[in-house]
Amino acid sequence: MKEIMHKQLFKAIFLDRDGVINKEKKYVHKIKDFEFIPGVFEALRKFTKLGYKLIIITNQAGIGKGFYKEEDLNHLHEYMLSILKLKQIKIHGIYFCPHHEEAKLNKYKKNCNCRKPKPGMILKAASEHSIDLNQSIMIGDKISDYYAGINSGIQISILLRSGHKLPTKYLKELKYISDDLLSSSKLIEKMYYGELR
């Protein structure tokens, strides 16, 4: 009798970029404008220690609107990854959506399934990295991040105050809100060790 091989699944933390990892500025695409938010390195190391893969999920409509090119974004991400590597932090994947319904460049002008709050980027990452979404967490600073997590099947989404101002009308339905990524890592640590129900 042949043994059935079960594919190993991993848990992940899906991270928005702007306002979560780096300081929120309009259409960040140059190295000189990229600033890590204090406490990010400690938080990411803590997530790794808890056994989570780290995946960055970011809307980048500035590409479709013609403010910068995919090459510019890739160059910025290479820089970001190089700094994180020096800090002994591994990012398992970066996924970005360049599309927008009002994009100036026709090839990016579409109603896609990858732009948050739609779940396309998360689902693609989960497939490519063997991720169990039921054990995973979404962290962002916009309500679209929250719903991207919900729409993909992620059970826990944490919104941060370190980027965009959270809209008051949604605050009652949000169970987890933290000041920044470091604060969220402490929250997740409590969940991991069963101190938070």
Secondary structure, DSSP 8 states (H G I E B T S, - for coil): ---------B-EEEE-SBTTTB---TT--SGGG--B-TTHHHHHHHHHHTT-EEEEEEE-HHHHTTSS-HHHHHHHHHHHHHHHHHTT----EEEEE---TT-SSGGG-S--SSSTTSSHHHHHHHHHTTB-GGG-EEEESSHHHHHHHHHHT-SEEEEESSSS---GGGGGG-SEEESSHHHHHHHHHHHHTT---
